[in-house]
Amino acid sequence: MLNAVAMDPLLAQVSQDVADVRAKGLIWRFHNVLNPGVQGRSKDGSAVVILDCVHTLGAYKFDAKTGKRLNAWRGGSRQYQAIMRFAGNTWKISDARQGGKC
């Protein structure tokens, strides 16, 4: 499913993170507010750099077996920079970096 929107190296990193969380018997649920913008693009147009101030309204950690909420984190905003590449007939994210507060 993730390979529809992501490509390596980010696809491998996110897939490993999901596997690690699953192995611990956890589920994370969160809601982000996004407002991305294009910072620039490659000369040939095959890649673009996206900037965003991602605002997380809340994040919740649950026990996968019982469904019991274990923890909550209430919001915050962080800068993100992402690289999108045109692969086949669609844009996919290939890299992302978190920056400071925004």
Secondary structure, DSSP 8 states (H G I E B T S, - for coil): -GGGTB-TTHHHHHHHHHHHHHHTTEEEEEEEE---EEEEE-TTSSEEEEEEEEEEEEEEEEETTT--EEEEE--EEEEEEEEEEEETTEEEEEEEEEEEE-
